[in-house]
Amino acid sequence: MKLRGVELTWLGHAAIRLRLTDGTVLLIDPWLSGNPACPEAEHTQERVDAVYLTHGHFDHMGDTLELAAAHSPQVFAIHEIAVFLEGAGVENVVGSNKGGTVIGPGGVAGTLVDAVHSSGLSTDDGILPGGEAAGWVLAVPEGPTIYHAGDTTVFGDMNLIGELWSPDIALLPIGGHFTMGPNHAARAARMLGASAVVPIHYGTFPILAGTPAELAAALDGSGIKMIEATAGVPLR
């Protein structure tokens, strides 16, 4: 897997930590303290420079408010979620939309891309509209280009994501029920042209029944490497 010095750690469910060679720490969809798949030692973080959110569901927004209060990271999200976070008192929020590229800590170029899913925000007053679900393409200077699909099914424009960004690594949901399962994730990986896939969003609850073994079987013969991460254990 072409990480080129970047440390990638799966924190359970869809939560990912990237540690760049200069020490910059990025979190994607940081559901930590309430996440049964996240190791307890990872419920708090020593350093967070940026948070990237794919959509508004609780299992992706997660600990964003707490992390913002503790570390004052830049928080990147689609416009509607950015407005919601600003209203909740979060500083350093950067709202954008699909196709827009933002430069974050460590010089990472992050582009919001499409996803096929919903994006409600859970509040004490019920579920509020949260814009549209998205994925992130994160291009690390002199490092890999990483695609986090967020929650989605497979869709035709994954071909276009592959053509435009040529991601080295794809982080793809495989649990099924709320997202695509292993067979469709394998099709997505082929469309993206990624050299490696790290499965996410599986096993947290029994209903998310897709497995890495099923993904590996569906990728057989493709030349795409399936990397089964262990929560809390860095990949280098």
PATINU-747598 format. One record per residue: x, y, z of N, C-alpha, C in turn; residue in three letters. Coordinates in Angstrom, 1 decimal, decimal comma, always signed. Each point is the difference from the previous one (the first is absolute). Example, Ala and Ser with C-alpha at 12.3 -4.5 7.8 and 13.67 -1.06 7.14 Angstrom:
2
{{+13,2 -5,7 +7,8} {-0,9 +1,2 +0,0} {+0,9 +1,2 +0,0} "ALA"}
{{-0,4 +1,1 -0,7} {+0,9 +1,1 +0,0} {-0,8 +1,1 +0,8} "SER"}
***
This chain:
236
{{+0,8 -1,2 +0,0} {-0,8 +1,2 +0,0} {+0,9 +1,2 +0,0} "MET"}
{{-0,3 +1,0 -0,9} {+0,9 +1,1 -0,2} {-0,4 +1,2 +1,0} "LYS"}
{{+0,5 -0,1 +1,2} {-0,3 +1,0 +1,0} {+1,1 +1,1 +0,0} "LEU"}
{{+1,2 -0,4 -0,4} {+1,1 +1,0 -0,2} {+0,3 +0,8 +1,3} "ARG"}
{{+0,0 -0,7 +1,1} {+0,3 +0,6 +1,3} {-1,2 +0,5 +0,8} "GLY"}
{{-1,2 +0,0 -0,6} {-1,2 +0,4 +0,7} {-0,5 -1,2 +0,8} "VAL"}
{{-0,4 +0,3 +1,2} {-0,5 -1,1 +0,9} {-1,5 +0,1 -0,1} "GLU"}
{{-0,7 -1,1 -0,3} {-1,4 -0,1 -0,1} {-0,5 -1,0 +1,0} "LEU"}
{{-0,9 +0,5 +0,9} {-0,6 -0,8 +1,1} {-1,5 +0,0 -0,1} "THR"}
{{-0,5 -1,3 -0,1} {-1,5 -0,1 +0,0} {-0,4 +0,0 +1,5} "TRP"}
{{-0,9 +0,8 +0,4} {-0,5 +0,1 +1,4} {-1,3 -0,6 +0,2} "LEU"}
{{-0,4 -0,9 -0,9} {-1,3 -0,7 +0,1} {-1,1 +0,7 -0,7} "GLY"}
{{-0,9 -0,7 -0,6} {-1,1 +0,5 -0,8} {+0,6 +0,7 -1,2} "HIS"}
{{-0,4 +1,3 -0,1} {+0,6 +0,8 -1,2} {+1,1 +1,0 +0,4} "ALA"}
{{+0,4 +0,0 +1,3} {+0,9 +0,9 +0,5} {+1,4 -0,3 -0,4} "ALA"}
{{+0,7 +1,0 -0,5} {+1,4 -0,2 -0,5} {+0,9 +1,1 +0,6} "ILE"}
{{+1,2 -0,3 +0,4} {+1,0 +1,0 +0,3} {+1,2 -0,1 -1,0} "ARG"}
{{+0,4 +1,1 -0,5} {+1,2 +0,1 -0,8} {+1,0 +0,9 +0,7} "LEU"}
{{+1,2 -0,6 +0,1} {+1,1 +0,8 +0,6} {+1,0 +0,2 -1,1} "ARG"}
{{+0,3 +1,3 -0,4} {+0,9 +0,3 -1,0} {+1,4 -0,1 +0,4} "LEU"}
{{+1,0 +0,1 -0,9} {+1,4 -0,1 +0,4} {+0,4 +1,2 +0,8} "THR"}
{{-0,7 +1,1 -0,1} {+0,4 +1,2 +0,8} {-0,7 +0,0 +1,4} "ASP"}
{{-0,8 -1,0 +0,3} {-0,7 -0,1 +1,3} {-1,4 +0,4 -0,1} "GLY"}
{{-0,4 +0,7 -1,1} {-1,4 +0,4 -0,1} {-1,0 -1,2 +0,1} "THR"}
{{-1,0 +0,2 +0,8} {-1,0 -1,1 +0,3} {-1,4 +0,4 -0,6} "VAL"}
{{-0,5 -0,8 -0,8} {-1,3 +0,2 -0,7} {-1,0 -1,1 +0,5} "LEU"}
{{-1,2 +0,3 +0,3} {-1,0 -1,0 +0,3} {-1,1 +0,1 -1,0} "LEU"}
{{-0,5 -1,1 -0,4} {-1,2 -0,1 -0,9} {-1,1 -0,7 +0,7} "ILE"}
{{-1,2 +0,6 +0,1} {-1,2 -0,5 +0,6} {+0,3 -0,6 +1,4} "ASP"}
{{+0,4 +0,9 +0,9} {+0,6 -0,4 +1,3} {-1,1 -0,5 +1,1} "PRO"}
{{-0,6 -1,1 -0,3} {-0,9 -0,6 +1,0} {+0,9 -0,8 +0,9} "TRP"}
{{+0,3 +0,5 +1,2} {+1,0 -0,7 +0,9} {-0,6 -0,5 +1,3} "LEU"}
{{-0,4 +0,9 +0,8} {-0,4 -0,3 +1,4} {-1,3 -0,9 +0,1} "SER"}
{{-0,9 +0,2 -1,0} {-1,2 -0,9 +0,1} {+0,1 -1,1 -1,0} "GLY"}
{{+1,1 -0,3 -0,5} {+0,2 -1,0 -1,1} {+0,4 -1,3 +0,6} "ASN"}
{{-0,8 -1,0 +0,0} {+0,4 -1,3 +0,6} {+1,2 -0,7 -0,7} "PRO"}
{{+0,3 +0,4 -1,2} {+1,1 -0,6 -0,7} {+1,3 +0,8 +0,2} "ALA"}
{{-0,1 +1,1 +0,7} {+1,2 +0,9 +0,2} {+0,7 -0,4 +1,3} "CYS"}
{{+1,3 -0,3 +0,0} {+0,7 -0,3 +1,3} {-0,1 +1,1 +1,0} "PRO"}
{{-0,2 -0,3 +1,2} {-0,2 +1,0 +1,1} {+1,2 +1,0 +0,0} "GLU"}
{{+1,2 -0,5 -0,3} {+1,1 +0,9 +0,0} {+0,0 +1,1 -1,0} "ALA"}
{{-0,9 -0,2 -1,0} {-0,1 +1,0 -1,1} {-1,2 +0,9 +0,2} "GLU"}
{{-0,8 -0,1 +1,1} {-1,1 +0,8 +0,2} {+0,3 +1,5 +0,1} "HIS"}
{{+1,2 +0,3 +0,4} {+0,6 +1,3 +0,0} {+1,2 +0,0 -0,8} "THR"}
{{+0,4 +1,2 -0,5} {+1,1 +0,1 -0,9} {+1,0 +1,1 +0,5} "GLN"}
{{+1,3 -0,3 -0,2} {+1,0 +1,0 +0,5} {+0,1 +1,2 -0,9} "GLU"}
{{-0,2 -0,2 -1,3} {+0,1 +1,1 -0,9} {-0,9 -0,2 -1,2} "ARG"}
{{-0,7 +1,1 -0,4} {-0,9 -0,1 -1,1} {+0,1 +1,4 -0,7} "VAL"}
{{+0,5 +0,0 -1,3} {+0,2 +1,2 -0,7} {-1,2 +0,3 -1,0} "ASP"}
{{-0,6 -1,1 -0,4} {-1,2 +0,2 -1,0} {-0,9 -1,2 +0,2} "ALA"}
{{-1,3 +0,3 -0,2} {-1,1 -1,0 +0,0} {-0,7 +0,1 -1,3} "VAL"}
{{-0,2 -1,1 -0,7} {-0,8 +0,0 -1,3} {-1,2 -0,9 +0,2} "TYR"}
{{-1,2 +0,6 -0,3} {-1,3 -0,6 +0,2} {-0,6 -0,4 -1,3} "LEU"}
{{-0,5 -1,2 -0,2} {-0,6 -0,4 -1,2} {-1,5 +0,3 +0,0} "THR"}
{{-0,6 -0,1 +1,2} {-1,5 +0,3 +0,0} {-0,4 +0,1 +1,5} "HIS"}
{{-1,3 +0,3 +0,2} {-0,4 +0,4 +1,3} {-0,4 -1,0 +1,0} "GLY"}
{{-0,1 -1,3 -0,4} {-0,5 -1,0 +0,9} {+0,9 -0,2 +1,3} "HIS"}
{{-0,6 -0,3 +1,1} {+0,7 +0,0 +1,3} {+1,3 -0,9 -0,1} "PHE"}
{{+0,0 -1,1 -0,7} {+1,1 -0,9 +0,0} {+1,1 +0,5 -0,9} "ASP"}
{{-0,1 +1,2 -0,5} {+1,1 +0,7 -0,8} {+0,3 +1,3 +0,6} "HIS"}
{{-1,0 +0,8 +0,4} {+0,3 +1,3 +0,7} {+0,7 -0,3 +1,3} "MET"}
{{-0,5 -1,1 +0,7} {+0,7 -0,5 +1,2} {+0,4 +1,0 +1,0} "GLY"}
{{+1,3 +0,1 +0,3} {+0,6 +0,9 +1,0} {+0,4 +1,3 -0,5} "ASP"}
{{-0,5 +0,4 -1,1} {+0,5 +1,3 -0,7} {-0,1 +1,2 +1,0} "THR"}
{{-1,1 +0,1 +0,7} {-0,1 +1,2 +0,9} {+1,1 -0,1 +1,1} "LEU"}
{{+0,2 -1,2 +0,6} {+0,9 -0,1 +1,1} {+1,4 +0,2 -0,5} "GLU"}
{{+0,4 -0,5 -1,2} {+1,3 +0,1 -0,6} {+0,3 +1,5 -0,3} "LEU"}
{{-1,1 +0,7 -0,5} {+0,2 +1,4 -0,3} {+0,3 +0,8 +1,2} "ALA"}
{{-0,7 -0,3 +1,1} {+0,2 +0,7 +1,3} {+1,4 -0,3 +0,5} "ALA"}
{{+0,5 -1,2 -0,1} {+1,3 -0,4 +0,6} {+1,2 +0,4 -0,8} "ALA"}
{{-0,2 +0,0 -1,4} {+1,2 +0,2 -0,8} {-0,1 +1,1 -1,0} "HIS"}
{{-1,1 +0,6 -0,2} {-0,2 +1,1 -1,0} {+0,5 -0,3 -1,4} "SER"}
{{-0,4 -1,2 -0,5} {+0,5 -0,4 -1,3} {-0,8 +0,8 -1,1} "PRO"}
{{+0,5 +0,0 -1,2} {-0,9 +0,4 -1,1} {-1,0 -1,1 -0,3} "GLN"}
{{-1,2 +0,3 -0,1} {-1,1 -1,0 -0,3} {-0,5 +0,3 -1,4} "VAL"}
{{+0,0 -1,0 -0,8} {-0,4 +0,1 -1,4} {-1,3 -0,9 -0,2} "PHE"}
{{-1,0 +0,7 -0,6} {-1,2 -0,7 -0,2} {-0,8 +0,7 -1,1} "ALA"}
{{-1,0 -0,7 -0,5} {-0,9 +0,6 -1,0} {-0,7 +1,2 +0,7} "ILE"}
{{-0,4 +1,0 -0,8} {-0,5 +1,3 +0,5} {-1,0 -0,1 +1,1} "HIS"}
{{-1,0 -0,8 -0,1} {-1,1 +0,0 +1,0} {+0,5 -0,5 +1,3} "GLU"}
{{+0,9 -1,0 +0,0} {+0,5 -0,5 +1,3} {+1,0 +1,1 +0,6} "ILE"}
{{+0,7 +0,7 -0,9} {+0,9 +1,0 +0,5} {-0,8 +1,1 +0,7} "ALA"}
{{-1,2 +0,4 -0,5} {-0,8 +1,0 +0,6} {-0,5 -0,5 +1,3} "VAL"}
{{-0,4 -1,3 +0,1} {-0,5 -0,6 +1,2} {+1,1 +0,1 +1,1} "PHE"}
{{+1,2 -0,4 -0,4} {+1,1 +0,0 +1,0} {+0,3 +1,4 +0,5} "LEU"}
{{+0,0 +0,9 -0,9} {+0,3 +1,4 +0,4} {-1,1 +0,5 +1,0} "GLU"}
{{-1,2 -0,4 -0,2} {-1,1 +0,3 +0,9} {+0,2 -0,6 +1,3} "GLY"}
{{+0,7 -1,2 +0,1} {+0,3 -0,7 +1,2} {+1,2 +0,5 +0,7} "ALA"}
{{+0,6 +1,1 -0,6} {+1,2 +0,6 +0,7} {+1,3 -0,5 -0,5} "GLY"}
{{+0,1 -0,8 -1,0} {+1,2 -0,5 -0,5} {+0,7 +1,0 -0,9} "VAL"}
{{+1,3 +0,3 +0,3} {+0,8 +0,9 -0,7} {+0,8 -0,7 -1,1} "GLU"}
{{+0,6 +0,7 -0,9} {+0,9 -0,5 -1,0} {-0,8 -1,1 -0,9} "ASN"}
{{-1,2 +0,3 -0,3} {-0,8 -0,8 -0,9} {+0,1 +0,5 -1,4} "VAL"}
{{+0,3 -1,0 -0,9} {+0,1 +0,3 -1,4} {-1,1 -0,7 -0,8} "VAL"}
{{-1,0 +0,7 -0,5} {-1,1 -0,7 -0,8} {+0,4 +0,1 -1,4} "GLY"}
{{-0,4 -1,1 -0,7} {+0,2 +0,0 -1,5} {-1,1 -0,9 -0,6} "SER"}
{{+0,2 -0,4 -1,2} {-1,0 -0,8 -0,6} {+0,7 -0,9 -1,1} "ASN"}
{{-0,8 -0,9 -0,6} {+0,6 -1,0 -0,9} {+0,7 +0,6 -1,2} "LYS"}
{{+1,2 -0,4 -0,2} {+0,8 +0,5 -1,0} {+1,0 +1,1 +0,5} "GLY"}
{{-0,3 +0,5 +1,2} {+0,9 +1,0 +0,5} {+1,2 -0,6 +0,7} "GLY"}
{{+1,1 +0,6 -0,2} {+1,3 -0,4 +0,7} {+0,4 +1,0 +1,0} "THR"}
{{+0,4 -0,5 +1,2} {+0,5 +0,8 +1,1} {+1,3 -0,4 +0,4} "VAL"}
{{+0,9 +0,9 +0,4} {+1,3 -0,4 +0,4} {+0,1 +0,1 +1,5} "ILE"}
{{+0,3 -1,1 +0,7} {+0,0 -0,1 +1,4} {+1,4 -0,1 +0,6} "GLY"}
{{+0,0 -0,3 +1,3} {+1,3 -0,2 +0,7} {+0,8 -1,0 -0,7} "PRO"}
{{+1,3 +0,2 +0,0} {+0,9 -0,9 -0,7} {+0,0 +0,2 -1,5} "GLY"}
{{-0,7 +1,0 -0,5} {-0,1 +0,2 -1,5} {-0,9 -1,0 -0,7} "GLY"}
{{-0,8 -0,8 +0,8} {-0,9 -1,0 -0,6} {-1,1 +0,7 -0,9} "VAL"}
{{-0,1 -0,4 -1,2} {-1,1 +0,5 -0,9} {-1,2 -1,0 +0,2} "ALA"}
{{-1,1 +0,5 +0,6} {-1,1 -0,8 +0,2} {-1,2 +0,4 -1,0} "GLY"}
{{-0,5 -1,0 -0,7} {-1,1 +0,3 -0,9} {-1,2 -0,8 +0,4} "THR"}
{{-1,1 +0,7 +0,1} {-1,3 -0,7 +0,3} {-0,5 -0,6 -1,3} "LEU"}
{{-0,4 -1,3 +0,0} {-0,5 -0,6 -1,2} {-1,3 -0,7 +0,4} "VAL"}
{{-0,7 -0,5 -1,0} {-1,4 -0,5 +0,2} {+0,0 -1,3 +0,9} "ASP"}
{{-1,1 -0,2 +0,6} {-0,4 -1,3 +0,6} {-1,5 -0,2 -0,1} "ALA"}
{{-0,4 -1,2 +0,0} {-1,4 -0,3 -0,1} {-0,5 -0,5 +1,4} "VAL"}
{{-0,6 +1,0 +0,7} {-0,4 -0,3 +1,4} {-0,8 +1,2 +0,5} "HIS"}
{{-0,4 -0,1 +1,3} {-0,7 +1,2 +0,6} {+0,9 +0,7 +1,0} "SER"}
{{-0,5 +1,1 +0,6} {+0,9 +0,7 +0,8} {-0,7 +0,9 +1,1} "SER"}
{{-0,8 -0,7 +0,8} {-0,8 +0,7 +1,1} {+0,9 +0,3 +1,2} "GLY"}
{{-0,2 +1,1 +0,7} {+0,7 +0,4 +1,2} {-0,9 -0,3 +1,2} "LEU"}
{{+0,5 -0,9 +0,9} {-0,8 -0,4 +1,2} {+0,2 +1,1 +1,0} "SER"}
{{-1,1 +0,6 +0,5} {+0,0 +1,0 +1,0} {-1,1 -0,3 +1,1} "THR"}
{{+0,0 +0,7 +1,0} {-1,0 -0,1 +1,1} {-1,4 +0,3 -0,6} "ASP"}
{{-0,1 +0,7 -1,1} {-1,2 +0,3 -0,6} {-0,4 -0,9 -1,1} "ASP"}
{{+0,7 -1,1 -0,2} {-0,2 -0,9 -1,1} {+1,0 +0,1 -1,0} "GLY"}
{{-0,2 -0,6 -1,2} {+0,9 +0,0 -1,1} {-0,2 +1,2 -0,9} "ILE"}
{{+1,1 +0,8 -0,1} {+0,0 +1,2 -0,9} {+0,7 -0,3 -1,3} "LEU"}
{{-0,4 +0,7 -1,1} {+0,7 -0,2 -1,3} {+1,5 +0,3 +0,1} "PRO"}
{{+0,8 -0,9 -0,5} {+1,5 +0,2 +0,0} {+0,6 +0,1 -1,3} "GLY"}
{{-0,7 +0,6 -1,0} {+0,6 +0,1 -1,3} {+0,0 -1,4 -0,6} "GLY"}
{{+1,0 -0,3 -0,9} {+0,1 -1,3 -0,6} {+1,2 -0,7 +0,5} "GLU"}
{{-0,1 -1,3 +0,0} {+1,2 -0,9 +0,3} {+1,1 +0,2 -1,1} "ALA"}
{{+1,2 -0,2 +0,4} {+1,1 +0,1 -0,9} {+1,1 -0,9 +0,4} "ALA"}
{{+1,1 -0,1 -0,8} {+1,2 -0,6 +0,3} {+1,1 +1,0 -0,1} "GLY"}
{{+1,2 -0,3 +0,5} {+1,2 +0,9 -0,1} {+1,1 -0,7 -0,7} "TRP"}
{{+0,6 +0,7 -0,9} {+1,3 -0,3 -0,6} {+1,0 +0,9 +0,6} "VAL"}
{{+1,0 -0,6 +0,7} {+1,0 +0,7 +0,7} {+1,4 -0,3 -0,7} "LEU"}
{{+0,5 +1,0 -0,6} {+1,3 -0,1 -0,7} {+1,1 +0,6 +0,9} "ALA"}
{{+0,9 -0,9 +0,5} {+1,0 +0,4 +1,0} {+1,3 +0,4 -0,8} "VAL"}
{{+0,5 +1,2 +0,2} {+1,2 +0,4 -0,8} {+1,2 -1,1 +0,2} "PRO"}
{{+0,5 -0,4 -1,1} {+1,1 -1,0 +0,0} {-0,5 -1,3 +0,7} "GLU"}
{{-1,3 -0,2 +0,1} {-0,5 -1,2 +0,6} {-1,1 -0,6 -0,8} "GLY"}
{{-0,8 -0,9 +0,5} {-1,1 -0,6 -0,7} {-1,2 +0,9 -0,2} "PRO"}
{{-0,8 -0,4 -1,0} {-1,3 +0,5 -0,1} {-1,0 -1,0 +0,6} "THR"}
{{-0,8 +0,4 +0,9} {-0,9 -0,9 +0,8} {-1,4 +0,4 -0,2} "ILE"}
{{-0,8 -1,0 -0,4} {-1,5 +0,3 -0,2} {-0,7 -0,7 +1,1} "TYR"}
{{-0,7 +0,8 +0,8} {-1,0 -0,5 +1,0} {-1,4 +0,2 -0,5} "HIS"}
{{-0,6 -1,1 -0,3} {-1,3 +0,0 -0,7} {-1,2 +0,5 +0,9} "ALA"}
{{+0,2 +0,1 +1,3} {-1,1 +0,2 +0,9} {-0,9 -1,1 +0,0} "GLY"}
{{-1,3 +0,3 +0,1} {-1,1 -1,1 -0,1} {-0,6 +0,1 -1,4} "ASP"}
{{+0,1 -1,0 -0,8} {-0,5 +0,0 -1,3} {-0,3 -1,4 -0,6} "THR"}
{{-0,8 +0,0 -1,0} {+0,0 -1,2 -0,9} {+1,0 +0,2 -1,1} "THR"}
{{+0,2 -1,0 -0,8} {+0,8 +0,2 -1,2} {-0,8 +0,9 -1,0} "VAL"}
{{+0,7 +0,9 -0,7} {-0,7 +0,8 -1,0} {+1,0 +0,3 -1,2} "PHE"}
{{-0,6 +0,3 -1,1} {+0,8 +0,0 -1,3} {+1,1 +1,1 +0,0} "GLY"}
{{-0,2 +1,1 +0,7} {+1,1 +1,0 +0,0} {+1,2 -0,3 +0,8} "ASP"}
{{+0,0 -1,2 +0,7} {+1,3 -0,5 +0,5} {+1,0 -0,1 -1,0} "MET"}
{{-0,4 -0,3 -1,3} {+0,9 -0,1 -1,1} {+0,7 +1,4 -0,2} "ASN"}
{{-0,9 +1,1 +0,1} {+0,6 +1,3 -0,1} {+0,9 +0,4 +1,1} "LEU"}
{{-0,3 -0,4 +1,2} {+0,9 +0,3 +1,2} {+1,3 -0,7 -0,3} "ILE"}
{{+0,0 -1,2 -0,5} {+1,2 -0,7 -0,4} {+0,8 +0,7 -1,1} "GLY"}
{{-0,7 +0,5 -1,0} {+0,7 +0,7 -1,1} {+0,6 +1,3 +0,5} "GLU"}
{{-0,7 +0,8 +0,8} {+0,4 +1,3 +0,4} {+1,1 +0,0 +1,1} "LEU"}
{{-0,1 -0,9 +0,9} {+0,9 +0,0 +1,2} {+0,9 -1,2 +0,1} "TRP"}
{{-0,2 -1,1 -0,7} {+0,8 -1,2 +0,1} {+0,4 -0,3 +1,4} "SER"}
{{-1,0 -0,3 +0,9} {+0,3 -0,2 +1,4} {+0,9 -1,2 +0,2} "PRO"}
{{+1,0 +0,1 +0,8} {+0,9 -1,2 +0,3} {-0,7 -0,9 +1,0} "ASP"}
{{-0,8 +0,5 +0,9} {-0,7 -0,8 +1,0} {-1,4 +0,4 +0,1} "ILE"}
{{-0,9 -1,0 +0,0} {-1,4 +0,3 +0,2} {-0,5 -0,6 +1,3} "ALA"}
{{-0,7 +0,9 +0,8} {-0,6 -0,5 +1,2} {-1,5 -0,1 -0,3} "LEU"}
{{-0,5 -1,3 -0,1} {-1,3 -0,3 -0,5} {-0,8 -0,7 +1,1} "LEU"}
{{-1,3 +0,5 +0,1} {-0,9 -0,8 +1,0} {-0,4 -1,3 -0,6} "PRO"}
{{-0,1 -1,0 +0,8} {-0,3 -1,4 -0,5} {-1,1 -0,6 +0,9} "ILE"}
{{-0,5 +0,7 +1,0} {-0,9 -0,7 +0,9} {-1,4 -0,4 -0,5} "GLY"}
{{-0,4 +0,7 -1,1} {-1,4 -0,3 -0,5} {-1,0 +0,7 +0,8} "GLY"}
{{-1,3 -0,2 -0,4} {-1,2 +0,5 +0,6} {-0,1 +1,6 -0,1} "HIS"}
{{+0,9 +0,7 +0,6} {+0,0 +1,5 -0,2} {+0,9 +0,4 -1,1} "PHE"}
{{+0,9 -0,8 -0,4} {+1,0 +0,3 -1,1} {+0,1 -1,2 -0,9} "THR"}
{{+0,9 +0,1 -1,0} {+0,3 -1,2 -0,8} {+0,7 -1,1 +0,8} "MET"}
{{-0,2 -1,2 -0,4} {+0,7 -1,1 +0,6} {+1,3 -0,4 -0,8} "GLY"}
{{+0,6 -1,1 +0,4} {+1,3 -0,4 -0,6} {+0,0 -0,1 -1,5} "PRO"}
{{-1,0 -0,6 -0,6} {+0,0 -0,2 -1,5} {-0,1 +1,3 -0,7} "ASN"}
{{-0,8 +0,9 +0,4} {-0,1 +1,3 -0,6} {+1,3 +0,9 +0,3} "HIS"}
{{+0,5 -0,2 +1,2} {+1,3 +0,7 +0,3} {+1,1 -0,4 -0,9} "ALA"}
{{+0,0 -1,3 -0,3} {+1,1 -0,5 -1,0} {-0,2 +0,6 -1,3} "ALA"}
{{-1,3 +0,1 -0,5} {-0,2 +0,7 -1,2} {+0,4 +1,5 +0,0} "ARG"}
{{-0,3 +0,6 +1,2} {+0,5 +1,4 +0,1} {+1,5 +0,1 -0,1} "ALA"}
{{+0,7 -0,9 +0,7} {+1,5 +0,0 +0,0} {+0,5 -0,1 -1,4} "ALA"}
{{-0,6 -0,8 -0,8} {+0,4 -0,2 -1,4} {-0,2 +1,3 -0,8} "ARG"}
{{-1,2 +0,6 +0,2} {-0,3 +1,3 -0,7} {+1,0 +1,1 +0,4} "MET"}
{{+0,4 +0,0 +1,3} {+0,8 +1,1 +0,4} {+1,5 -0,2 -0,4} "LEU"}
{{+0,4 -1,3 -0,3} {+1,3 -0,3 -0,4} {+1,0 +0,1 +1,1} "GLY"}
{{-0,4 -0,1 +1,3} {+0,9 +0,1 +1,1} {+0,8 -1,2 +0,1} "ALA"}
{{+1,3 +0,1 +0,4} {+0,8 -1,1 +0,2} {-0,2 -0,8 +1,3} "SER"}
{{-0,7 +0,7 +1,0} {-0,2 -0,7 +1,2} {-1,4 +0,5 +0,6} "ALA"}
{{-0,7 -0,8 +0,7} {-1,2 +0,3 +0,6} {+0,0 -0,4 +1,5} "VAL"}
{{-0,4 +0,9 +0,9} {-0,1 -0,2 +1,4} {-1,5 +0,0 +0,3} "VAL"}
{{-0,6 -1,1 +0,4} {-1,5 -0,1 +0,2} {-0,3 +0,8 +1,3} "PRO"}
{{-1,1 +0,7 +0,0} {-0,5 +0,7 +1,2} {-1,5 -0,2 +0,2} "ILE"}
{{-0,6 +0,5 +1,0} {-1,4 +0,0 +0,3} {-0,6 -1,4 -0,1} "HIS"}
{{+0,6 -0,9 +0,8} {-0,5 -1,4 +0,1} {+0,3 -0,5 +1,4} "TYR"}
{{-0,9 -0,9 +0,4} {+0,3 -0,7 +1,2} {-0,3 +0,7 +1,3} "GLY"}
{{-0,3 +1,3 -0,1} {-0,3 +0,8 +1,2} {-1,2 -0,5 +0,7} "THR"}
{{-1,0 -0,3 -0,7} {-1,3 -0,6 +0,4} {-0,3 -1,3 -0,8} "PHE"}
{{-0,7 -0,9 +0,5} {-0,3 -1,3 -0,8} {-0,6 +0,3 -1,3} "PRO"}
{{-0,8 +1,1 -0,2} {-0,6 +0,3 -1,3} {+1,0 +0,3 -1,1} "ILE"}
{{+1,2 +0,4 +0,4} {+1,0 +0,4 -0,9} {+0,9 -1,3 -0,3} "LEU"}
{{-0,6 -0,9 -0,7} {+0,5 -1,4 +0,0} {+1,0 -0,3 -1,1} "ALA"}
{{+0,3 +0,9 -0,9} {+1,1 -0,2 -1,0} {+1,3 -0,2 +0,7} "GLY"}
{{+0,9 -0,8 -0,6} {+1,3 -0,3 +0,6} {+1,1 +0,3 -1,0} "THR"}
{{+1,2 +0,3 +0,5} {+1,2 +0,1 -0,8} {+0,3 -1,3 -0,8} "PRO"}
{{-0,3 -1,1 +0,5} {+0,2 -1,3 -0,7} {-0,8 +0,0 -1,3} "ALA"}
{{-1,3 +0,5 +0,1} {-0,9 +0,0 -1,1} {+0,5 +1,0 -1,0} "GLU"}
{{+0,6 +1,1 +0,4} {+0,5 +1,0 -0,9} {+1,2 -0,5 -0,7} "LEU"}
{{+0,9 -0,7 +0,7} {+1,2 -0,6 -0,6} {-0,4 -1,0 -1,1} "ALA"}
{{-1,0 -0,8 +0,3} {-0,5 -1,0 -1,0} {-0,5 +0,7 -1,2} "ALA"}
{{-0,8 +1,1 +0,2} {-0,6 +0,7 -1,1} {+1,1 +0,7 -0,9} "ALA"}
{{+1,1 +0,3 +0,6} {+1,1 +0,7 -0,7} {+1,0 -1,0 -0,6} "LEU"}
{{-0,2 -1,3 +0,2} {+0,9 -1,0 -0,6} {+0,2 +0,2 -1,5} "ASP"}
{{+1,3 +0,1 -0,4} {+0,3 +0,1 -1,4} {+0,1 +1,5 -0,4} "GLY"}
{{-0,3 +0,9 +0,8} {+0,0 +1,4 -0,4} {+1,4 +0,7 +0,1} "SER"}
{{+0,8 -0,6 +0,8} {+1,3 +0,6 +0,3} {-0,1 +1,1 +1,1} "GLY"}
{{-1,1 +0,3 +0,5} {-0,2 +1,0 +1,0} {+0,2 -0,7 +1,4} "ILE"}
{{+0,8 +0,6 +0,8} {+0,4 -0,6 +1,3} {-1,0 +0,5 +1,0} "LYS"}
{{-0,6 -1,0 +0,8} {-0,9 +0,3 +1,1} {+0,8 +0,0 +1,3} "MET"}
{{-0,1 +1,1 +0,7} {+0,8 +0,1 +1,3} {-1,1 +0,0 +1,1} "ILE"}
{{+0,0 -1,1 +0,8} {-0,9 +0,0 +1,1} {+0,7 +0,7 +1,2} "GLU"}
{{-0,4 +1,1 +0,4} {+0,6 +0,7 +1,1} {-0,6 -0,5 +1,4} "ALA"}
{{+0,8 +0,2 +1,0} {-0,4 -0,3 +1,4} {-0,2 +1,4 +0,7} "THR"}
{{-1,2 +0,2 +0,6} {-0,3 +1,3 +0,6} {+1,1 +0,4 +1,0} "ALA"}
{{+0,5 +1,2 -0,2} {+1,1 +0,5 +0,9} {+1,4 -0,3 -0,4} "GLY"}
{{+0,2 -0,9 -1,0} {+1,3 -0,4 -0,4} {+0,4 +0,7 -1,3} "VAL"}
{{+1,0 +0,8 +0,0} {+0,4 +0,8 -1,2} {+0,4 -0,9 -1,1} "PRO"}
{{-0,3 +0,4 -1,2} {+0,5 -0,5 -1,2} {+1,1 +0,9 -0,5} "LEU"}
{{+1,1 -0,5 -0,5} {+1,1 +0,9 -0,4} {+0,5 -0,5 -1,4} "ARG"}
***
